[in-house]
Amino acid sequence: MEQKSNPTKIIIVTAVIIIIFVSIIVGVMFAVSSNNNEQNKILQNLAQNAIQEEEEENTILDEKNIIITDDQTADFSRRYGRIEVIWIDENNNEISKPLKPNLNGLTPVKFDTNMVRFIQTTSDDDNWYNYDLNLWANAVDSNGSYFVWIPRYAYRITYYSNSQYTKVVGYCDGRGIMKLNEDDTLTRICTSNTGIRETANHYIVAPAFSKDTASGYRNGGWDYDLPGFWTSKYEMSMETNGVHTETINSDIGNVQINEEVKAVSKPCVSSWRNINIRNCYLNGYNYDRNRDSHLMKSSEWGAIAYLAYSQYGRNGKIITQNSSSGYITGGTTSEESLYLSNGNQSTTGNSTGVYDLSGGAWEYVSAYIDNGYYGLADNGGTTSEDLYGSNNSKYKTIYPHNLNDDGDDYEERYSLDNFSLVYRYRGDALFETSDSGFGNDSFDNNTAYYLQSDIPYLIRGGDYNSGMGAGIFSYNGYSGASNSSESFRVVLI
């Protein structure tokens, strides 16, 4: 008996078969599409990696293909420049934040904007300092002296053709001081002293922080790698039994500290002047032996100047001069006016910076040329504890001099010849930041008259009466004798 077909059943079966077939087709198409997308992604990634690798390779090749020729007769102006700073650790690796201040018994203080003064804080206070915001760490010691932390860093300088910084003309980095030519090649006019170290990208480790025993401290370094140092916030002043003393003449000022006479770093008082270089050196050395105190060295002045001029300080802006004819630290006798109105006289443009580096009084630093001038011994001392007589180069820098300079007659050529011998020194803000050593040809048109004949001791910063020549990059020579316009500054390790 013939079985009759069921139309409804046939329709259902046919529909199921069609659905299965369509599902298979869609699945295949999706798989193919997905596979194509994945392949496209892989191809795109490969292409991007290839482009990136090619760009990196080109960058490396560009770096390798930079042509540097040596020619000491070539020259260019170094009076206009910008300084870039990176933070580094004791192994000279770049780090994102500066190394923490080494308090060593100092008490941290921070500026209170409401009270318009510094108040005590703790080392774990997030508001103690922030160098990214140009807020430098401050601290006080047991006698109330203020100090500012200068952290370990590396730097490099880009030179420009004018004060508008529109055209690059050269560089100073770990490869040397180099002139940029029109064809983008470099002409190296001088290399660096042996012992000067560099980091990645040729940044120079600021010598003031470097272990420098191998060179006999020629570069102004230390006997180990420093995380930083503390500089007195103000020019030093004298106190007698805790009361400020006006050093109006050498009978009062040209003395050494003792149980009654103290050197302090405090605002709104006259700085300690009428003191010779010998007693500046001894007072710095004996200020605090537990913290290896000493008269500021030339390399340490340079380290402060470069940090002040960098993106963590004034970023190339001129530090306003302390124009006080009374040599008042911070430029005013009012502490409120100092912090509210005179911030531009500091290295940061605010209350947390270092003051009196531009104007105020000239400042002796622990540096000289040994050219035979009789005043070297008379004013610097001859014993093993004195600046001139000491064999310990850890606390001083003896710069080379031309043999024609015998410490007698003052002549322009002696400054020029002596200055030409410091071309390999780095970090001290001398050759790197001025053209000749005899004129107002340093950064910011600061006075730049180098050591010679009867002015073999280095003084820095200018005084209130130096006009536009005063500034953080200003330098000159002096006999080392006591004078009403010379002061000094102390550094702690």
C-alpha positions as CSV (number, residue, x, y, z in Angstrom):
1,M,0.0,0.0,0.0
2,E,1.4,3.2,-1.1
3,Q,2.3,5.6,1.7
4,K,1.2,9.2,1.1
5,S,3.5,12.0,1.9
6,N,2.7,14.6,4.5
7,P,3.2,18.2,3.1
8,T,3.6,19.8,6.5
9,K,6.4,17.4,7.5
10,I,8.1,17.9,4.2
11,I,8.1,21.7,4.7
12,I,9.5,21.4,8.2
13,V,12.3,19.1,7.1
14,T,13.2,21.4,4.2
15,A,13.3,24.4,6.5
16,V,15.6,22.7,8.9
17,I,17.9,21.6,6.1
18,I,18.0,25.2,4.8
19,I,18.7,26.6,8.3
20,I,21.5,24.2,8.8
21,F,23.0,25.0,5.4
22,V,22.7,28.7,5.9
23,S,24.3,28.4,9.4
24,I,27.2,26.5,7.9
25,I,27.7,29.1,5.3
26,V,27.5,32.0,7.8
27,G,29.9,30.2,10.2
28,V,32.4,29.7,7.4
29,M,32.1,33.3,6.3
30,F,32.4,34.5,9.9
31,A,35.4,32.3,10.5
32,V,37.0,33.5,7.3
33,S,36.2,37.1,8.2
34,S,37.5,36.7,11.7
35,N,40.6,35.0,10.4
36,N,41.1,37.9,7.9
37,N,40.6,40.4,10.7
38,E,43.2,38.7,12.8
39,Q,45.5,38.4,9.9
40,N,45.0,42.1,9.1
41,K,45.7,42.9,12.7
42,I,48.9,40.8,12.6
43,L,49.9,42.5,9.4
44,Q,49.2,45.9,10.8
45,N,51.2,45.2,13.9
46,L,54.1,43.8,11.8
47,A,54.0,46.9,9.7
48,Q,53.9,49.2,12.7
49,N,56.7,47.3,14.3
50,A,58.7,47.5,11.1
51,I,58.1,51.3,10.9
52,Q,59.0,51.7,14.5
53,E,62.1,49.6,14.2
54,E,63.1,51.5,11.1
55,E,62.6,54.8,12.9
56,E,64.6,53.6,15.8
57,E,67.3,52.3,13.5
58,N,67.3,55.7,11.7
59,T,67.6,57.4,15.1
60,I,70.5,55.2,16.0
61,L,72.1,55.7,12.6
62,D,71.5,59.5,12.9
63,E,73.2,59.4,16.3
64,K,76.1,57.3,14.9
65,N,76.3,59.4,11.7
66,I,76.7,62.8,13.5
67,I,80.0,64.0,12.2
68,I,82.2,65.6,15.0
69,T,85.5,67.1,14.0
70,D,88.0,68.5,16.5
71,D,89.3,72.0,16.0
72,Q,90.6,74.0,19.0
73,T,90.9,77.1,16.8
74,A,87.2,77.2,16.0
75,D,85.0,79.2,18.4
76,F,81.6,80.6,19.0
77,S,79.9,82.7,21.6
78,R,79.0,81.0,24.9
79,R,77.3,84.0,26.5
80,Y,73.7,82.9,25.7
81,G,72.6,79.5,26.8
82,R,69.9,77.3,28.3
83,I,70.6,74.6,30.9
84,E,68.7,71.3,31.1
85,V,68.9,69.2,34.2
86,I,68.1,65.6,35.0
87,W,68.0,63.9,38.4
88,I,70.4,61.0,38.9
89,D,71.2,58.5,41.7
90,E,74.7,57.8,43.1
91,N,75.3,55.4,40.3
92,N,74.4,58.1,37.7
93,N,71.2,56.5,36.6
94,E,68.4,58.9,35.7
95,I,65.6,59.0,38.2
96,S,62.2,60.8,38.1
97,K,62.6,62.6,41.5
98,P,65.6,64.1,43.2
99,L,67.4,62.1,45.9
100,K,66.0,62.7,49.4
101,P,67.7,65.3,51.5
102,N,70.2,63.9,53.9
103,L,69.2,65.8,57.1
104,N,72.0,64.5,59.3
105,G,70.5,66.2,62.3
106,L,69.1,69.3,60.6
107,T,65.4,70.1,61.2
108,P,63.2,70.4,58.0
109,V,61.2,73.6,57.6
110,K,58.6,74.6,55.1
111,F,57.1,78.0,54.1
112,D,53.7,78.8,55.6
113,T,51.9,81.1,53.2
114,N,49.4,82.2,55.9
115,M,52.0,83.0,58.6
116,V,54.5,84.3,56.0
117,R,57.4,82.5,57.6
118,F,59.1,79.1,57.7
119,I,57.7,76.6,60.2
120,Q,59.0,73.3,61.4
121,T,57.9,70.1,59.7
122,T,58.9,66.5,59.3
123,S,60.8,64.7,56.6
124,D,57.7,62.7,55.6
125,D,55.6,65.8,55.0
126,D,54.5,65.8,51.3
127,N,54.5,69.6,51.4
128,W,58.1,69.9,52.6
129,Y,59.5,70.3,49.1
130,N,58.6,69.7,45.4
131,Y,61.3,70.5,42.9
132,D,58.9,70.0,40.0
133,L,57.1,73.1,41.3
134,N,60.4,75.0,42.0
135,L,59.9,74.4,45.8
136,W,63.3,73.5,47.2
137,A,63.9,71.7,50.5
138,N,64.9,74.0,53.5
139,A,66.2,73.1,56.9
140,V,67.6,74.8,60.0
141,D,70.4,73.8,62.4
142,S,70.6,74.2,66.1
143,N,71.7,77.9,66.0
144,G,68.8,78.8,63.7
145,S,70.8,79.0,60.4
146,Y,68.9,78.3,57.2
147,F,70.2,75.9,54.6
148,V,68.8,74.7,51.2
149,W,69.2,71.2,49.7
150,I,70.9,71.0,46.2
151,P,70.2,67.5,44.9
152,R,72.5,65.4,42.8
153,Y,71.9,66.0,39.1
154,A,73.4,65.9,35.6
155,Y,73.2,68.7,33.0
156,R,73.8,69.8,29.5
157,I,73.9,73.3,27.9
158,T,72.5,74.5,24.5
159,Y,74.0,77.7,23.3
160,Y,72.1,80.3,21.2
161,S,73.1,83.2,19.0
162,N,71.3,85.8,21.0
163,S,69.3,86.5,24.1
164,Q,66.0,85.6,22.3
165,Y,67.2,82.0,22.0
166,T,66.1,81.6,18.4
167,K,69.1,80.0,16.8
168,V,71.2,77.1,18.2
169,V,74.9,77.6,17.7
170,G,76.5,75.0,19.9
171,Y,76.3,72.5,22.8
172,C,78.1,71.5,26.0
173,D,77.7,67.9,27.0
174,G,79.8,64.8,27.8
175,R,81.4,64.9,24.4
176,G,82.8,68.3,24.9
177,I,81.9,71.9,23.9
178,M,80.9,71.8,20.3
179,K,80.0,74.3,17.6
180,L,76.9,73.5,15.5
181,N,77.8,74.1,11.8
182,E,75.4,75.1,9.1
183,D,75.4,71.6,7.7
184,D,74.4,70.2,11.1
185,T,77.9,68.8,11.7
186,L,79.6,69.5,15.0
187,T,83.1,71.0,15.6
188,R,84.4,70.2,19.0
189,I,86.5,73.1,20.3
190,C,87.5,71.3,23.5
191,T,87.1,68.1,25.5
192,S,86.6,67.8,29.3
193,N,89.1,67.2,32.1
194,T,89.9,63.6,33.0
195,G,87.5,62.5,35.7
196,I,84.4,64.3,34.3
197,R,81.6,61.7,34.0
198,E,78.6,61.6,31.8
199,T,75.2,59.7,31.8
200,A,73.0,58.5,29.1
201,N,72.4,61.1,26.3
202,H,75.7,62.7,27.2
203,Y,74.5,64.6,30.2
204,I,77.4,65.7,32.4
205,V,77.4,64.7,36.1
206,A,77.8,67.9,38.0
207,P,81.3,67.6,39.4
208,A,80.3,69.0,42.8
209,F,78.5,65.7,43.5
210,S,81.1,63.3,42.1
211,K,83.8,61.2,43.7
212,D,86.9,62.9,42.5
213,T,89.8,61.4,44.4
214,A,91.5,60.0,41.3
215,S,92.1,63.5,39.9
216,G,93.2,64.9,43.2
217,Y,89.9,66.9,43.4
218,R,90.9,68.9,40.4
219,N,87.2,69.0,39.2
220,G,85.8,70.2,42.5
221,G,84.4,66.9,43.6
222,W,84.4,64.9,46.8
223,D,85.8,61.7,48.3
224,Y,82.6,59.8,47.6
225,D,79.5,60.3,45.4
226,L,77.2,62.7,47.1
227,P,73.3,62.6,47.0
228,G,73.5,66.4,47.3
229,F,74.7,69.1,49.6
230,W,73.3,71.9,51.8
231,T,74.1,75.5,51.0
232,S,73.6,78.4,53.4
233,K,70.4,80.1,52.3
234,Y,71.9,83.6,52.8
235,E,75.3,85.1,53.0
236,M,76.8,84.5,56.3
237,S,76.4,87.0,59.2
238,M,78.1,87.4,62.5
239,E,76.5,86.9,65.9
240,T,78.2,87.6,69.3
241,N,76.6,85.8,72.2
242,G,73.5,85.3,70.1
243,V,73.2,89.0,69.0
244,H,73.8,90.2,65.5
245,T,77.1,92.0,65.0
246,E,77.7,94.7,62.4
247,T,81.1,93.9,60.8
248,I,81.8,97.6,60.0
249,N,85.6,97.2,59.9
250,S,88.3,94.5,59.9
251,D,89.0,94.8,63.6
252,I,85.5,93.4,64.1
253,G,85.1,91.3,61.0
254,N,88.5,89.7,60.3
255,V,88.2,87.1,63.1
256,Q,87.5,83.4,63.5
257,I,84.5,81.9,65.1
258,N,84.7,80.7,68.7
259,E,82.4,80.0,71.6
260,E,81.1,83.6,71.6
261,V,81.4,84.6,67.9
262,K,79.3,82.5,65.6
263,A,78.7,82.5,61.8
264,V,75.0,82.2,60.9
265,S,72.8,82.1,57.8
266,K,69.8,84.3,58.6
267,P,67.6,86.7,56.8
268,C,67.2,90.5,57.1
269,V,70.6,91.3,58.7
270,S,73.9,92.6,57.3
271,S,76.3,90.0,55.9
272,W,79.7,89.2,57.4
273,R,82.3,91.4,55.6
274,N,85.7,92.9,56.3
275,I,87.1,89.4,56.6
276,N,90.0,88.0,54.6
277,I,89.9,84.7,52.6
278,R,91.9,82.8,55.2
279,N,89.3,83.4,57.9
280,C,86.4,82.8,55.5
281,Y,88.0,79.4,54.9
282,L,88.6,78.6,58.5
283,N,85.1,79.8,59.6
284,G,83.6,77.6,56.9
285,Y,85.7,74.6,57.9
286,N,85.0,75.0,61.7
287,Y,81.3,75.8,61.3
288,D,80.2,72.2,61.9
289,R,82.7,69.4,61.6
290,N,80.0,66.8,62.2
291,R,78.6,67.8,58.8
292,D,81.9,68.3,57.0
293,S,81.2,72.0,56.7
294,H,83.5,74.2,54.5
295,L,83.7,77.4,52.6
296,M,81.8,77.1,49.3
297,K,83.8,75.7,46.5
298,S,83.7,77.0,42.9
299,S,82.1,73.8,41.7
300,E,79.4,74.1,44.3
301,W,78.6,77.7,43.3
302,G,78.3,76.4,39.7
303,A,76.0,73.6,40.8
304,I,73.7,76.0,42.4
305,A,73.8,78.4,39.5
306,Y,73.0,75.7,36.9
307,L,70.1,74.3,39.0
308,A,68.8,77.9,39.4
309,Y,69.0,78.5,35.7
310,S,67.3,75.1,34.8
311,Q,63.7,74.1,34.5
312,Y,63.7,73.4,38.3
313,G,64.7,77.0,39.1
314,R,64.2,80.2,37.2
315,N,64.3,78.4,33.8
316,G,66.6,81.0,32.3
317,K,65.0,84.1,33.9
318,I,67.4,86.6,35.5
319,I,67.6,86.5,39.3
320,T,66.8,90.0,40.6
321,Q,69.8,91.6,42.3
322,N,70.0,92.3,46.0
323,S,70.5,96.0,45.8
324,S,70.8,96.7,49.5
325,S,73.6,99.2,50.1
326,G,73.7,97.9,53.7
327,Y,74.4,94.4,52.5
328,I,71.2,93.1,54.1
329,T,70.6,89.4,53.5
330,G,67.5,89.0,51.4
331,G,67.6,92.7,50.5
332,T,65.3,93.9,53.3
333,T,65.1,94.2,57.1
334,S,61.5,93.0,57.1
335,E,61.1,89.2,57.0
336,E,57.5,89.6,55.7
337,S,58.7,91.9,52.8
338,L,61.5,89.4,52.1
339,Y,59.1,86.5,51.5
340,L,56.2,88.4,50.0
341,S,58.2,90.8,47.7
342,N,61.8,89.6,47.2
343,G,61.2,86.1,46.0
344,N,62.7,87.1,42.6
345,Q,66.0,87.5,44.4
346,S,66.1,83.8,45.0
347,T,67.1,80.9,42.8
348,T,63.5,79.7,42.6
349,G,61.6,82.9,42.3
350,N,60.0,82.2,45.7
351,S,60.8,81.9,49.4
352,T,62.3,78.4,49.2
353,G,65.3,79.3,47.1
354,V,68.8,80.5,47.8
355,Y,69.3,84.3,48.3
356,D,72.1,86.9,47.8
357,L,73.8,85.1,44.9
358,S,73.2,88.1,42.7
359,G,74.2,91.4,44.3
360,G,74.4,91.9,48.0
361,A,78.1,91.3,48.6
362,W,80.7,89.7,46.5
363,E,81.4,86.2,47.9
364,Y,84.7,84.4,48.3
365,V,84.8,80.8,47.1
366,S,87.5,78.4,47.9
367,A,89.5,78.7,44.6
368,Y,92.6,80.5,43.4
369,I,95.5,80.5,41.0
370,D,99.0,79.9,42.5
371,N,100.9,82.5,40.4
372,G,103.4,83.6,42.9
373,Y,101.6,86.7,44.2
374,Y,102.8,87.4,47.7
375,G,99.3,88.1,48.9
376,L,98.4,84.5,48.3
377,A,100.2,83.6,51.5
378,D,99.5,86.8,53.4
379,N,95.8,86.6,52.9
380,G,95.3,82.9,52.5
381,G,97.6,81.6,55.3
382,T,100.5,79.3,55.2
383,T,99.8,76.6,57.8
384,S,98.5,73.2,57.0
385,E,95.1,74.3,58.3
386,D,94.8,77.4,56.1
387,L,93.4,77.7,52.6
388,Y,96.7,78.5,50.8
389,G,98.9,76.4,53.0
390,S,96.7,73.3,53.1
391,N,97.5,70.3,51.0
392,N,93.9,69.0,51.2
393,S,92.4,69.8,47.8
394,K,89.1,68.3,48.9
395,Y,88.1,71.7,50.2
396,K,89.5,74.0,47.4
397,T,90.3,74.2,43.7
398,I,93.6,75.4,42.4
399,Y,93.1,76.5,38.8
400,P,96.0,76.6,36.3
401,H,97.7,79.8,35.3
402,N,99.9,80.9,32.4
403,L,103.6,81.1,33.3
404,N,103.7,84.7,32.0
405,D,101.6,85.7,34.9
406,D,104.1,86.0,37.8
407,G,101.7,87.7,40.2
408,D,103.1,91.2,39.5
409,D,101.5,93.8,37.1
410,Y,97.8,93.7,36.2
411,E,97.3,93.3,32.5
412,E,94.3,92.2,30.4
413,R,96.4,89.5,28.6
414,Y,97.0,87.7,31.9
415,S,93.3,87.2,32.5
416,L,92.8,86.1,28.9
417,D,95.7,83.7,29.0
418,N,94.7,82.2,32.4
419,F,91.1,81.9,31.3
420,S,92.1,80.0,28.2
421,L,93.5,77.3,30.5
422,V,90.2,76.4,32.2
423,Y,88.5,75.3,28.9
424,R,88.3,71.7,30.1
425,Y,86.7,72.4,33.5
426,R,83.0,71.6,33.8
427,G,80.2,72.6,36.1
428,D,81.8,75.6,37.7
429,A,80.1,78.2,35.5
430,L,83.3,79.8,34.2
431,F,84.5,78.8,30.7
432,E,81.1,77.1,29.9
433,T,79.2,80.3,30.5
434,S,81.4,83.2,29.3
435,D,83.5,84.1,26.2
436,S,86.8,85.6,27.2
437,G,87.3,86.1,30.9
438,F,87.7,89.8,30.5
439,G,84.4,91.7,30.0
440,N,80.7,91.5,30.6
441,D,80.4,88.5,28.4
442,S,78.9,85.9,30.7
443,F,75.3,84.6,30.8
444,D,72.9,87.6,31.3
445,N,75.8,90.0,30.5
446,N,77.3,89.4,33.9
447,T,80.8,90.6,34.8
448,A,83.4,88.1,33.8
449,Y,87.0,89.1,34.8
450,Y,89.2,86.1,35.4
451,L,92.0,85.7,37.9
452,Q,95.4,87.2,37.4
453,S,98.4,88.9,38.9
454,D,97.5,90.5,42.3
455,I,93.8,89.3,42.2
456,P,94.3,85.5,42.3
457,Y,91.4,84.6,44.6
458,L,88.0,83.9,43.0
459,I,84.9,86.0,44.1
460,R,81.5,85.6,42.7
461,G,78.0,87.1,42.3
462,G,78.8,90.8,42.2
463,D,77.7,93.3,44.9
464,Y,74.9,95.8,45.2
465,N,77.1,98.4,43.5
466,S,78.0,96.3,40.4
467,G,75.1,97.5,38.3
468,M,73.9,95.1,35.5
469,G,77.2,93.2,35.8
470,A,76.1,91.6,39.1
471,G,74.5,88.1,38.8
472,I,74.8,84.5,39.6
473,F,77.2,84.1,36.6
474,S,79.4,87.0,37.6
475,Y,83.0,86.4,38.7
476,N,86.1,88.4,39.3
477,G,89.4,88.1,41.1
478,Y,90.5,89.7,44.4
479,S,93.6,89.8,46.5
480,G,92.1,87.8,49.4
481,A,92.3,90.8,51.8
482,S,89.5,91.9,54.0
483,N,87.1,94.3,52.3
484,S,83.8,95.9,53.0
485,S,82.2,94.3,49.9
486,E,83.3,90.7,50.3
487,S,81.4,88.0,52.2
488,F,81.2,84.2,52.2
489,R,78.9,81.2,52.3
490,V,79.0,77.8,54.0
491,V,78.2,74.4,52.6
492,L,77.3,71.2,54.6
493,I,77.6,67.6,53.5
